[in-house]
Amino acid sequence: MTQLVADENKAVVARFFEIFSSGDVPALLNAMADDGGWWVSGKLEGMSGRYDKASFGPLVEGAKAIYKSGSLTITPVSMIAEGDKVAVEATGFAELTDGRTYEPQYHFLVSVRDGKVCEVREYMDTQHAKDTFFG
């Protein structure tokens, strides 16, 4: 039973990142628990910190304008699940409207409850993000 739950949670997380990568913000928010949130590591002003579901939607929607395709693609490379947690190594890619590219490396720790994402903890290269978005 435990492996089944782990596999189901990995499937929920994989689908969540597919939705994120599509740029469909209403579908993304629908995939999150009502009390869900997203936390970004570091001390990068305007990016780091915790966003509840209500503030996360507008943040993602606003960011779409800087991406040529309208979204940042996050591709899971590996996943390990235990209980309600899924650890994800991932790569990101986006071509910005000014022609530059953003290619972050990520580690996410995602909590899942009842088939929805409850919490995402994002660990990334904040220097790369700072250079790309605030440089």
Biotite code that builds the C-alpha atoms (Angstrom):
import biotite.structure as struc

atoms = struc.array([
    struc.Atom([0.000, 0.000, 0.000], chain_id="A", res_id=1, res_name="MET", atom_name="CA", element="C"),
    struc.Atom([2.811, 2.446, 0.845], chain_id="A", res_id=2, res_name="THR", atom_name="CA", element="C"),
    struc.Atom([4.455, 2.069, -2.584], chain_id="A", res_id=3, res_name="GLN", atom_name="CA", element="C"),
    struc.Atom([1.081, 2.634, -4.242], chain_id="A", res_id=4, res_name="LEU", atom_name="CA", element="C"),
    struc.Atom([0.615, 5.912, -2.355], chain_id="A", res_id=5, res_name="VAL", atom_name="CA", element="C"),
    struc.Atom([4.161, 6.985, -3.221], chain_id="A", res_id=6, res_name="ALA", atom_name="CA", element="C"),
    struc.Atom([3.579, 6.230, -6.905], chain_id="A", res_id=7, res_name="ASP", atom_name="CA", element="C"),
    struc.Atom([0.243, 8.087, -6.866], chain_id="A", res_id=8, res_name="GLU", atom_name="CA", element="C"),
    struc.Atom([1.884, 11.112, -5.239], chain_id="A", res_id=9, res_name="ASN", atom_name="CA", element="C"),
    struc.Atom([4.697, 11.105, -7.822], chain_id="A", res_id=10, res_name="LYS", atom_name="CA", element="C"),
    struc.Atom([2.041, 11.049, -10.576], chain_id="A", res_id=11, res_name="ALA", atom_name="CA", element="C"),
    struc.Atom([0.257, 14.026, -8.959], chain_id="A", res_id=12, res_name="VAL", atom_name="CA", element="C"),
    struc.Atom([3.538, 15.966, -8.827], chain_id="A", res_id=13, res_name="VAL", atom_name="CA", element="C"),
    struc.Atom([4.510, 15.068, -12.411], chain_id="A", res_id=14, res_name="ALA", atom_name="CA", element="C"),
    struc.Atom([1.103, 16.271, -13.621], chain_id="A", res_id=15, res_name="ARG", atom_name="CA", element="C"),
    struc.Atom([1.418, 19.440, -11.521], chain_id="A", res_id=16, res_name="PHE", atom_name="CA", element="C"),
    struc.Atom([4.686, 20.380, -13.235], chain_id="A", res_id=17, res_name="PHE", atom_name="CA", element="C"),
    struc.Atom([3.144, 19.598, -16.650], chain_id="A", res_id=18, res_name="GLU", atom_name="CA", element="C"),
    struc.Atom([0.349, 22.041, -15.838], chain_id="A", res_id=19, res_name="ILE", atom_name="CA", element="C"),
    struc.Atom([2.833, 24.610, -14.523], chain_id="A", res_id=20, res_name="PHE", atom_name="CA", element="C"),
    struc.Atom([4.815, 24.311, -17.755], chain_id="A", res_id=21, res_name="SER", atom_name="CA", element="C"),
    struc.Atom([1.693, 24.863, -19.865], chain_id="A", res_id=22, res_name="SER", atom_name="CA", element="C"),
    struc.Atom([1.122, 28.331, -18.407], chain_id="A", res_id=23, res_name="GLY", atom_name="CA", element="C"),
    struc.Atom([-2.506, 27.483, -17.522], chain_id="A", res_id=24, res_name="ASP", atom_name="CA", element="C"),
    struc.Atom([-2.718, 29.332, -14.199], chain_id="A", res_id=25, res_name="VAL", atom_name="CA", element="C"),
    struc.Atom([-6.374, 28.429, -13.392], chain_id="A", res_id=26, res_name="PRO", atom_name="CA", element="C"),
    struc.Atom([-5.571, 24.717, -13.909], chain_id="A", res_id=27, res_name="ALA", atom_name="CA", element="C"),
    struc.Atom([-2.418, 25.105, -11.813], chain_id="A", res_id=28, res_name="LEU", atom_name="CA", element="C"),
    struc.Atom([-4.365, 26.634, -8.945], chain_id="A", res_id=29, res_name="LEU", atom_name="CA", element="C"),
    struc.Atom([-6.998, 23.920, -9.280], chain_id="A", res_id=30, res_name="ASN", atom_name="CA", element="C"),
    struc.Atom([-4.236, 21.325, -8.786], chain_id="A", res_id=31, res_name="ALA", atom_name="CA", element="C"),
    struc.Atom([-3.317, 22.947, -5.458], chain_id="A", res_id=32, res_name="MET", atom_name="CA", element="C"),
    struc.Atom([-5.051, 22.425, -2.118], chain_id="A", res_id=33, res_name="ALA", atom_name="CA", element="C"),
    struc.Atom([-7.034, 25.433, -0.915], chain_id="A", res_id=34, res_name="ASP", atom_name="CA", element="C"),
    struc.Atom([-4.499, 26.010, 1.866], chain_id="A", res_id=35, res_name="ASP", atom_name="CA", element="C"),
    struc.Atom([-1.593, 25.317, -0.496], chain_id="A", res_id=36, res_name="GLY", atom_name="CA", element="C"),
    struc.Atom([1.468, 27.429, -1.021], chain_id="A", res_id=37, res_name="GLY", atom_name="CA", element="C"),
    struc.Atom([4.822, 27.790, -2.746], chain_id="A", res_id=38, res_name="TRP", atom_name="CA", element="C"),
    struc.Atom([8.035, 28.742, -0.955], chain_id="A", res_id=39, res_name="TRP", atom_name="CA", element="C"),
    struc.Atom([11.201, 29.916, -2.749], chain_id="A", res_id=40, res_name="VAL", atom_name="CA", element="C"),
    struc.Atom([14.621, 29.644, -1.104], chain_id="A", res_id=41, res_name="SER", atom_name="CA", element="C"),
    struc.Atom([17.018, 32.496, -0.521], chain_id="A", res_id=42, res_name="GLY", atom_name="CA", element="C"),
    struc.Atom([16.731, 36.182, 0.196], chain_id="A", res_id=43, res_name="LYS", atom_name="CA", element="C"),
    struc.Atom([16.059, 37.428, -3.329], chain_id="A", res_id=44, res_name="LEU", atom_name="CA", element="C"),
    struc.Atom([13.785, 40.446, -3.052], chain_id="A", res_id=45, res_name="GLU", atom_name="CA", element="C"),
    struc.Atom([10.673, 40.010, -5.187], chain_id="A", res_id=46, res_name="GLY", atom_name="CA", element="C"),
    struc.Atom([11.129, 36.244, -5.519], chain_id="A", res_id=47, res_name="MET", atom_name="CA", element="C"),
    struc.Atom([12.114, 34.459, -2.283], chain_id="A", res_id=48, res_name="SER", atom_name="CA", element="C"),
    struc.Atom([9.643, 33.692, 0.469], chain_id="A", res_id=49, res_name="GLY", atom_name="CA", element="C"),
    struc.Atom([6.280, 31.971, 0.790], chain_id="A", res_id=50, res_name="ARG", atom_name="CA", element="C"),
    struc.Atom([3.271, 32.605, -1.407], chain_id="A", res_id=51, res_name="TYR", atom_name="CA", element="C"),
    struc.Atom([-0.132, 31.303, -0.422], chain_id="A", res_id=52, res_name="ASP", atom_name="CA", element="C"),
    struc.Atom([-2.431, 30.056, -3.165], chain_id="A", res_id=53, res_name="LYS", atom_name="CA", element="C"),
    struc.Atom([-4.148, 33.457, -3.465], chain_id="A", res_id=54, res_name="ALA", atom_name="CA", element="C"),
    struc.Atom([-0.870, 35.312, -4.063], chain_id="A", res_id=55, res_name="SER", atom_name="CA", element="C"),
    struc.Atom([0.820, 32.554, -6.079], chain_id="A", res_id=56, res_name="PHE", atom_name="CA", element="C"),
    struc.Atom([-1.682, 32.734, -8.965], chain_id="A", res_id=57, res_name="GLY", atom_name="CA", element="C"),
    struc.Atom([-1.111, 36.421, -9.739], chain_id="A", res_id=58, res_name="PRO", atom_name="CA", element="C"),
    struc.Atom([2.658, 35.938, -9.379], chain_id="A", res_id=59, res_name="LEU", atom_name="CA", element="C"),
    struc.Atom([2.717, 33.168, -12.007], chain_id="A", res_id=60, res_name="VAL", atom_name="CA", element="C"),
    struc.Atom([0.262, 35.019, -14.245], chain_id="A", res_id=61, res_name="GLU", atom_name="CA", element="C"),
    struc.Atom([2.417, 38.161, -14.127], chain_id="A", res_id=62, res_name="GLY", atom_name="CA", element="C"),
    struc.Atom([5.612, 36.242, -14.885], chain_id="A", res_id=63, res_name="ALA", atom_name="CA", element="C"),
    struc.Atom([4.118, 34.832, -18.093], chain_id="A", res_id=64, res_name="LYS", atom_name="CA", element="C"),
    struc.Atom([4.654, 38.187, -19.820], chain_id="A", res_id=65, res_name="ALA", atom_name="CA", element="C"),
    struc.Atom([8.456, 37.842, -19.696], chain_id="A", res_id=66, res_name="ILE", atom_name="CA", element="C"),
    struc.Atom([8.495, 34.382, -21.287], chain_id="A", res_id=67, res_name="TYR", atom_name="CA", element="C"),
    struc.Atom([8.380, 34.182, -25.084], chain_id="A", res_id=68, res_name="LYS", atom_name="CA", element="C"),
    struc.Atom([6.211, 31.032, -24.937], chain_id="A", res_id=69, res_name="SER", atom_name="CA", element="C"),
    struc.Atom([4.165, 32.369, -22.017], chain_id="A", res_id=70, res_name="GLY", atom_name="CA", element="C"),
    struc.Atom([5.561, 29.903, -19.507], chain_id="A", res_id=71, res_name="SER", atom_name="CA", element="C"),
    struc.Atom([8.611, 28.489, -17.795], chain_id="A", res_id=72, res_name="LEU", atom_name="CA", element="C"),
    struc.Atom([9.017, 24.773, -18.509], chain_id="A", res_id=73, res_name="THR", atom_name="CA", element="C"),
    struc.Atom([9.943, 22.661, -15.493], chain_id="A", res_id=74, res_name="ILE", atom_name="CA", element="C"),
    struc.Atom([11.041, 19.132, -16.351], chain_id="A", res_id=75, res_name="THR", atom_name="CA", element="C"),
    struc.Atom([11.424, 16.594, -13.540], chain_id="A", res_id=76, res_name="PRO", atom_name="CA", element="C"),
    struc.Atom([14.624, 14.562, -13.914], chain_id="A", res_id=77, res_name="VAL", atom_name="CA", element="C"),
    struc.Atom([14.133, 12.277, -10.922], chain_id="A", res_id=78, res_name="SER", atom_name="CA", element="C"),
    struc.Atom([11.621, 11.788, -8.116], chain_id="A", res_id=79, res_name="MET", atom_name="CA", element="C"),
    struc.Atom([11.685, 9.986, -4.794], chain_id="A", res_id=80, res_name="ILE", atom_name="CA", element="C"),
    struc.Atom([8.535, 9.697, -2.676], chain_id="A", res_id=81, res_name="ALA", atom_name="CA", element="C"),
    struc.Atom([7.898, 8.777, 0.911], chain_id="A", res_id=82, res_name="GLU", atom_name="CA", element="C"),
    struc.Atom([4.629, 9.343, 2.731], chain_id="A", res_id=83, res_name="GLY", atom_name="CA", element="C"),
    struc.Atom([3.068, 12.610, 1.574], chain_id="A", res_id=84, res_name="ASP", atom_name="CA", element="C"),
    struc.Atom([6.398, 14.046, 0.334], chain_id="A", res_id=85, res_name="LYS", atom_name="CA", element="C"),
    struc.Atom([7.901, 13.905, -3.142], chain_id="A", res_id=86, res_name="VAL", atom_name="CA", element="C"),
    struc.Atom([11.491, 15.067, -3.717], chain_id="A", res_id=87, res_name="ALA", atom_name="CA", element="C"),
    struc.Atom([12.069, 16.253, -7.278], chain_id="A", res_id=88, res_name="VAL", atom_name="CA", element="C"),
    struc.Atom([15.250, 17.130, -9.153], chain_id="A", res_id=89, res_name="GLU", atom_name="CA", element="C"),
    struc.Atom([14.292, 19.218, -12.164], chain_id="A", res_id=90, res_name="ALA", atom_name="CA", element="C"),
    struc.Atom([15.545, 21.477, -14.903], chain_id="A", res_id=91, res_name="THR", atom_name="CA", element="C"),
    struc.Atom([13.879, 24.613, -16.119], chain_id="A", res_id=92, res_name="GLY", atom_name="CA", element="C"),
    struc.Atom([13.899, 26.412, -19.431], chain_id="A", res_id=93, res_name="PHE", atom_name="CA", element="C"),
    struc.Atom([12.409, 29.593, -20.797], chain_id="A", res_id=94, res_name="ALA", atom_name="CA", element="C"),
    struc.Atom([13.327, 31.939, -23.582], chain_id="A", res_id=95, res_name="GLU", atom_name="CA", element="C"),
    struc.Atom([12.687, 35.469, -22.408], chain_id="A", res_id=96, res_name="LEU", atom_name="CA", element="C"),
    struc.Atom([10.991, 38.044, -24.600], chain_id="A", res_id=97, res_name="THR", atom_name="CA", element="C"),
    struc.Atom([14.316, 39.894, -24.854], chain_id="A", res_id=98, res_name="ASP", atom_name="CA", element="C"),
    struc.Atom([15.985, 36.787, -26.357], chain_id="A", res_id=99, res_name="GLY", atom_name="CA", element="C"),
    struc.Atom([17.945, 35.673, -23.288], chain_id="A", res_id=100, res_name="ARG", atom_name="CA", element="C"),
    struc.Atom([17.380, 32.230, -21.795], chain_id="A", res_id=101, res_name="THR", atom_name="CA", element="C"),
    struc.Atom([16.693, 31.147, -18.231], chain_id="A", res_id=102, res_name="TYR", atom_name="CA", element="C"),
    struc.Atom([17.914, 27.617, -17.501], chain_id="A", res_id=103, res_name="GLU", atom_name="CA", element="C"),
    struc.Atom([17.665, 26.923, -13.761], chain_id="A", res_id=104, res_name="PRO", atom_name="CA", element="C"),
    struc.Atom([18.427, 23.708, -11.917], chain_id="A", res_id=105, res_name="GLN", atom_name="CA", element="C"),
    struc.Atom([15.942, 22.891, -9.162], chain_id="A", res_id=106, res_name="TYR", atom_name="CA", element="C"),
    struc.Atom([15.247, 20.710, -6.209], chain_id="A", res_id=107, res_name="HIS", atom_name="CA", element="C"),
    struc.Atom([11.643, 20.707, -5.044], chain_id="A", res_id=108, res_name="PHE", atom_name="CA", element="C"),
    struc.Atom([10.124, 19.121, -1.978], chain_id="A", res_id=109, res_name="LEU", atom_name="CA", element="C"),
    struc.Atom([6.411, 18.769, -2.659], chain_id="A", res_id=110, res_name="VAL", atom_name="CA", element="C"),
    struc.Atom([3.729, 17.764, -0.153], chain_id="A", res_id=111, res_name="SER", atom_name="CA", element="C"),
    struc.Atom([0.620, 16.041, -1.526], chain_id="A", res_id=112, res_name="VAL", atom_name="CA", element="C"),
    struc.Atom([-2.755, 15.579, 0.152], chain_id="A", res_id=113, res_name="ARG", atom_name="CA", element="C"),
    struc.Atom([-5.875, 14.010, -1.357], chain_id="A", res_id=114, res_name="ASP", atom_name="CA", element="C"),
    struc.Atom([-4.487, 14.207, -4.879], chain_id="A", res_id=115, res_name="GLY", atom_name="CA", element="C"),
    struc.Atom([-3.601, 17.916, -4.649], chain_id="A", res_id=116, res_name="LYS", atom_name="CA", element="C"),
    struc.Atom([-0.338, 19.738, -4.103], chain_id="A", res_id=117, res_name="VAL", atom_name="CA", element="C"),
    struc.Atom([-0.285, 21.260, -0.619], chain_id="A", res_id=118, res_name="CYS", atom_name="CA", element="C"),
    struc.Atom([3.118, 22.844, -0.460], chain_id="A", res_id=119, res_name="GLU", atom_name="CA", element="C"),
    struc.Atom([6.069, 23.313, -2.791], chain_id="A", res_id=120, res_name="VAL", atom_name="CA", element="C"),
    struc.Atom([9.495, 24.132, -1.396], chain_id="A", res_id=121, res_name="ARG", atom_name="CA", element="C"),
    struc.Atom([11.709, 25.360, -4.247], chain_id="A", res_id=122, res_name="GLU", atom_name="CA", element="C"),
    struc.Atom([15.485, 25.320, -3.974], chain_id="A", res_id=123, res_name="TYR", atom_name="CA", element="C"),
    struc.Atom([17.282, 26.941, -6.907], chain_id="A", res_id=124, res_name="MET", atom_name="CA", element="C"),
    struc.Atom([20.310, 28.977, -7.903], chain_id="A", res_id=125, res_name="ASP", atom_name="CA", element="C"),
    struc.Atom([19.198, 32.385, -6.667], chain_id="A", res_id=126, res_name="THR", atom_name="CA", element="C"),
    struc.Atom([22.268, 34.046, -8.241], chain_id="A", res_id=127, res_name="GLN", atom_name="CA", element="C"),
    struc.Atom([21.196, 32.805, -11.686], chain_id="A", res_id=128, res_name="HIS", atom_name="CA", element="C"),
    struc.Atom([17.666, 34.077, -11.048], chain_id="A", res_id=129, res_name="ALA", atom_name="CA", element="C"),
    struc.Atom([18.976, 37.439, -9.828], chain_id="A", res_id=130, res_name="LYS", atom_name="CA", element="C"),
    struc.Atom([21.251, 37.808, -12.858], chain_id="A", res_id=131, res_name="ASP", atom_name="CA", element="C"),
    struc.Atom([18.418, 36.859, -15.229], chain_id="A", res_id=132, res_name="THR", atom_name="CA", element="C"),
    struc.Atom([15.501, 38.790, -13.775], chain_id="A", res_id=133, res_name="PHE", atom_name="CA", element="C"),
    struc.Atom([17.036, 41.597, -11.734], chain_id="A", res_id=134, res_name="PHE", atom_name="CA", element="C"),
    struc.Atom([20.482, 42.044, -13.347], chain_id="A", res_id=135, res_name="GLY", atom_name="CA", element="C"),
])
